[in-house]
């Protein structure tokens, strides 16, 4: 599967439209007509200093449309 990108590293954040495009492109290429979407899992690395605030941020933004079990936090 090819996905259009630039040569530089792109920041993939919950509000970046690139992740939505990637999610839809993946669903189209793997489901071939199926109504379901491929579940993308997020792994968010935090530090002891940012862990609580990061978790609260995701919770307050309703995990940016993801299900809570799709997001794993680790230090």
LINFENNOR-V302471 format. One record per residue. N is the residue number from 1. RES is the residue in one letter. PSI is psi in whole degrees, 0 to 359 (none if undefined). Layout:
n:N res:RES psi:PSI
n:N res:RES psi:PSI
//
This chain:
n:1 res:X psi:130
n:2 res:X psi:147
n:3 res:X psi:123
n:4 res:X psi:133
n:5 res:X psi:170
n:6 res:X psi:173
n:7 res:X psi:339
n:8 res:X psi:161
n:9 res:X psi:133
n:10 res:X psi:140
n:11 res:X psi:120
n:12 res:X psi:105
n:13 res:X psi:166
n:14 res:X psi:337
n:15 res:X psi:1
n:16 res:X psi:126
n:17 res:X psi:344
n:18 res:X psi:323
n:19 res:X psi:323
n:20 res:X psi:316
n:21 res:X psi:318
n:22 res:X psi:317
n:23 res:X psi:312
n:24 res:X psi:320
n:25 res:X psi:320
n:26 res:X psi:316
n:27 res:X psi:317
n:28 res:X psi:320
n:29 res:X psi:335
n:30 res:X psi:333
n:31 res:X psi:337
n:32 res:X psi:67
n:33 res:X psi:349
n:34 res:X psi:149
n:35 res:X psi:343
n:36 res:X psi:160
n:37 res:X psi:152
n:38 res:X psi:133
n:39 res:X psi:120
n:40 res:X psi:127
n:41 res:X psi:138
n:42 res:X psi:134
n:43 res:X psi:114
n:44 res:X psi:114
n:45 res:X psi:129
n:46 res:X psi:177
n:47 res:X psi:169
n:48 res:X psi:333
n:49 res:X psi:335
n:50 res:X psi:354
n:51 res:X psi:305
n:52 res:X psi:313
n:53 res:X psi:322
n:54 res:X psi:316
n:55 res:X psi:316
n:56 res:X psi:321
n:57 res:X psi:312
n:58 res:X psi:318
n:59 res:X psi:317
n:60 res:X psi:338
n:61 res:X psi:18
n:62 res:X psi:40
n:63 res:X psi:26
n:64 res:X psi:39
n:65 res:X psi:353
n:66 res:X psi:160
n:67 res:X psi:145
n:68 res:X psi:328
n:69 res:X psi:356
n:70 res:X psi:352
n:71 res:X psi:122
n:72 res:X psi:126
n:73 res:X psi:141
n:74 res:X psi:158
n:75 res:X psi:none
//
